[in-house]
């Protein structure tokens, strides 16, 4: 298995001299307005790469890539004429594809303008034709950032740290399953066969040969990540059958959220090209463990470059404890952002694989907030609560919002848990309870954005209602002739 090769990335990465007349910032008081993009350097990169089409991507509330695909000439001309347009209601679209009445979205379906972020220019490596993909931000007609889009929510939280002279450092870990392709949504998912011709039956946690069963797929995933500059680190086999985990190297929160957003798409597309499906569902198979998106977080002082979680003598700082306390106080209210679907709560078993508590401990994997043992300058907190199904922008924003509130309130956390936390269960057990908790967590609302919280709750309650209309095999099996 080969790591991402930096030289190739340096060859294709667009120059870092792309600028906006007004940088796409966050929210300090009134939303900052965006000036006309200086597009000539981006255009040169697109031309140098012989790009024929451009995929203009935005994340919807579920983390699904939405947007438009344009020929290069159309894309360039769109930048000269004010940018691409997209209906505002796309950002209130449910995972089912349905639209619902909203107190937040404009009822007449007004357009928003898509502004490309030049630093996100990447090739799409699984196409034969040279194609670019560019992540966009959505702005309103007056040029202000649309506050309820997923990327804008993260930018809003990051702006609070920026104004305080702080910079969060993030490293996600994403788990996923490989399964056989099937067009029957009513049938249980099946573990695929690898190079040996046999499907996994026993647990293969950290199994090297089990990973090598799908070596051609993973070689191509690494190659695709090379081309896109996705800074992935290690690959390992998780406890489930054909369940894998890929870790990212640490970096800035927005950049890592963008990378996680693109990585999920990359894995799904590559798996399809190998005759498989890759799923980031939190709990795709009944007898298998769930899939998580663990998020490692530390905070650096922009003035000194030092990790504020450690004192000069290497001990844990007050800011470290305040951050832990904020996560313990507010992550339950933010649970719906980290577990956004009915299926997400099937993962919440209270086991080591999926802690259902907000206790913390040193190198303790049975608690929701693990502190890995390591050097003082790399001291961090691992949030083990989010599922792999969460929108990376929103899961990271929720984590950082809790840390921010902890730094402001300067509370103290509970004592570290030195024994198993599997007997603890303090987090919401279903989506309805989690949404109730989010509505009650008033301190989170101005940090994440009032309109976003309202829209998120609207969409997720509608999805939960849609699920209640579905009759499951369990109901037919045990209720049909017994009640």
ChimeraX attribute file (.defattr): number of C-alpha atoms within 10 A of each C-alpha:
attribute: neighborCount
match mode: 1-to-1
recipient: residues
	/A:1	12
	/A:2	11
	/A:3	15
	/A:4	21
	/A:5	15
	/A:6	13
	/A:7	9
	/A:8	14
	/A:9	18
	/A:10	13
	/A:11	10
	/A:12	18
	/A:13	17
	/A:14	20
	/A:15	15
	/A:16	10
	/A:17	11
	/A:18	15
	/A:19	17
	/A:20	15
	/A:21	11
	/A:22	12
	/A:23	12
	/A:24	20
	/A:25	17
	/A:26	23
	/A:27	21
	/A:28	12
	/A:29	6
	/A:30	8
	/A:31	16
	/A:32	16
	/A:33	17
	/A:34	19
	/A:35	13
	/A:36	15
	/A:37	21
	/A:38	16
	/A:39	16
	/A:40	11
	/A:41	16
	/A:42	23
	/A:43	18
	/A:44	13
	/A:45	18
	/A:46	23
	/A:47	12
	/A:48	10
	/A:49	14
	/A:50	14
	/A:51	18
	/A:52	15
	/A:53	19
	/A:54	25
	/A:55	24
	/A:56	23
	/A:57	20
	/A:58	27
	/A:59	25
	/A:60	22
	/A:61	28
	/A:62	25
	/A:63	22
	/A:64	18
	/A:65	17
	/A:66	16
	/A:67	19
	/A:68	15
	/A:69	16
	/A:70	15
	/A:71	13
	/A:72	20
	/A:73	13
	/A:74	14
	/A:75	19
	/A:76	18
	/A:77	12
	/A:78	15
	/A:79	17
	/A:80	13
	/A:81	8
	/A:82	14
	/A:83	19
	/A:84	21
	/A:85	19
	/A:86	19
	/A:87	14
	/A:88	22
	/A:89	21
	/A:90	22
	/A:91	25
	/A:92	26
	/A:93	17
	/A:94	21
	/A:95	16
	/A:96	9
	/A:97	9
	/A:98	13
	/A:99	15
	/A:100	15
	/A:101	13
	/A:102	14
	/A:103	11
	/A:104	17
	/A:105	18
	/A:106	13
	/A:107	11
	/A:108	9
	/A:109	12
	/A:110	14
	/A:111	18
	/A:112	23
	/A:113	23
	/A:114	25
	/A:115	25
	/A:116	23
	/A:117	17
	/A:118	24
	/A:119	17
	/A:120	19
	/A:121	24
	/A:122	24
	/A:123	23
	/A:124	20
	/A:125	21
	/A:126	15
	/A:127	9
	/A:128	7
	/A:129	12
	/A:130	16
	/A:131	23
	/A:132	24
	/A:133	20
	/A:134	20
	/A:135	25
	/A:136	22
	/A:137	22
	/A:138	28
	/A:139	23
	/A:140	18
	/A:141	14
	/A:142	10
	/A:143	17
	/A:144	17
	/A:145	29
	/A:146	22
	/A:147	23
	/A:148	25
	/A:149	27
	/A:150	28
	/A:151	28
	/A:152	26
	/A:153	26
	/A:154	26
	/A:155	23
	/A:156	26
	/A:157	24
	/A:158	26
	/A:159	19
	/A:160	19
	/A:161	19
	/A:162	18
	/A:163	12
	/A:164	11
	/A:165	13
	/A:166	21
	/A:167	24
	/A:168	21
	/A:169	18
	/A:170	25
	/A:171	23
	/A:172	26
	/A:173	22
	/A:174	24
	/A:175	25
	/A:176	29
	/A:177	26
	/A:178	23
	/A:179	22
	/A:180	15
	/A:181	16
	/A:182	13
	/A:183	6
	/A:184	8
	/A:185	7
	/A:186	9
	/A:187	9
	/A:188	11
	/A:189	17
	/A:190	16
	/A:191	21
	/A:192	20
	/A:193	17
	/A:194	17
	/A:195	12
	/A:196	10
	/A:197	9
	/A:198	11
	/A:199	16
	/A:200	16
	/A:201	10
	/A:202	9
	/A:203	16
	/A:204	18
	/A:205	17
	/A:206	15
	/A:207	13
	/A:208	12
	/A:209	11
	/A:210	24
	/A:211	22
	/A:212	17
	/A:213	19
	/A:214	18
	/A:215	15
	/A:216	13
	/A:217	20
	/A:218	19
	/A:219	15
	/A:220	19
	/A:221	21
	/A:222	23
	/A:223	18
	/A:224	21
	/A:225	24
	/A:226	22
	/A:227	21
	/A:228	26
	/A:229	21
	/A:230	24
	/A:231	23
	/A:232	23
	/A:233	15
	/A:234	13
	/A:235	22
	/A:236	17
	/A:237	24
	/A:238	24
	/A:239	20
	/A:240	22
	/A:241	25
	/A:242	27
	/A:243	27
	/A:244	22
	/A:245	19
	/A:246	18
	/A:247	19
	/A:248	21
	/A:249	14
	/A:250	18
	/A:251	17
	/A:252	13
	/A:253	23
	/A:254	20
	/A:255	16
	/A:256	24
	/A:257	24
	/A:258	17
	/A:259	22
	/A:260	25
	/A:261	20
	/A:262	22
	/A:263	21
	/A:264	20
	/A:265	16
	/A:266	23
	/A:267	24
	/A:268	18
	/A:269	16
	/A:270	20
	/A:271	22
	/A:272	15
	/A:273	13
	/A:274	12
	/A:275	12
	/A:276	20
	/A:277	20
	/A:278	23
	/A:279	21
	/A:280	23
	/A:281	21
	/A:282	29
	/A:283	24
	/A:284	22
	/A:285	18
	/A:286	11
	/A:287	9
	/A:288	15
	/A:289	22
	/A:290	29
	/A:291	30
	/A:292	29
	/A:293	29
	/A:294	23
	/A:295	24
	/A:296	24
	/A:297	25
	/A:298	24
	/A:299	26
	/A:300	18
	/A:301	17
	/A:302	15
	/A:303	9
	/A:304	10
	/A:305	11
	/A:306	17
	/A:307	25
	/A:308	23
	/A:309	25
	/A:310	22
	/A:311	16
	/A:312	12
	/A:313	8
	/A:314	12
	/A:315	13
	/A:316	15
	/A:317	16
	/A:318	17
	/A:319	22
	/A:320	25
	/A:321	20
	/A:322	23
	/A:323	32
	/A:324	28
	/A:325	25
	/A:326	25
	/A:327	30
	/A:328	23
	/A:329	19
	/A:330	24
	/A:331	28
	/A:332	22
	/A:333	26
	/A:334	28
	/A:335	25
	/A:336	31
	/A:337	31
	/A:338	28
	/A:339	28
	/A:340	30
	/A:341	25
	/A:342	18
	/A:343	18
	/A:344	26
	/A:345	21
	/A:346	18
	/A:347	25
	/A:348	25
	/A:349	16
	/A:350	20
	/A:351	19
	/A:352	16
	/A:353	21
	/A:354	23
	/A:355	26
	/A:356	27
	/A:357	24
	/A:358	27
	/A:359	25
	/A:360	28
	/A:361	23
	/A:362	15
	/A:363	16
	/A:364	21
	/A:365	22
	/A:366	27
	/A:367	33
	/A:368	29
	/A:369	29
	/A:370	24
	/A:371	22
	/A:372	17
	/A:373	12
	/A:374	10
	/A:375	11
	/A:376	18
	/A:377	16
	/A:378	16
	/A:379	23
	/A:380	26
	/A:381	25
	/A:382	25
	/A:383	25
	/A:384	26
	/A:385	28
	/A:386	30
	/A:387	30
	/A:388	26
	/A:389	27
	/A:390	25
	/A:391	27
	/A:392	33
	/A:393	27
	/A:394	26
	/A:395	30
	/A:396	30
	/A:397	29
	/A:398	28
	/A:399	27
	/A:400	29
	/A:401	30
	/A:402	27
	/A:403	29
	/A:404	23
	/A:405	21
	/A:406	25
	/A:407	19
	/A:408	13
	/A:409	13
	/A:410	17
	/A:411	18
	/A:412	17
	/A:413	19
	/A:414	14
	/A:415	9
	/A:416	15
	/A:417	17
	/A:418	13
	/A:419	10
	/A:420	14
	/A:421	23
	/A:422	18
	/A:423	12
	/A:424	16
	/A:425	17
	/A:426	13
	/A:427	21
	/A:428	21
	/A:429	18
	/A:430	20
	/A:431	22
	/A:432	18
	/A:433	15
	/A:434	24
	/A:435	24
	/A:436	14
	/A:437	20
	/A:438	25
	/A:439	17
	/A:440	12
	/A:441	16
	/A:442	13
	/A:443	15
	/A:444	22
	/A:445	18
	/A:446	14
	/A:447	24
	/A:448	25
	/A:449	17
	/A:450	15
	/A:451	17
	/A:452	23
	/A:453	21
	/A:454	17
	/A:455	19
	/A:456	25
	/A:457	20
	/A:458	19
	/A:459	22
	/A:460	24
	/A:461	16
	/A:462	16
	/A:463	20
	/A:464	16
	/A:465	11
	/A:466	12
	/A:467	14
	/A:468	10
	/A:469	8
	/A:470	8
	/A:471	9
	/A:472	11
	/A:473	11
	/A:474	9
	/A:475	9
	/A:476	11
	/A:477	10
	/A:478	10
	/A:479	10
	/A:480	9
	/A:481	7
	/A:482	7
	/A:483	5
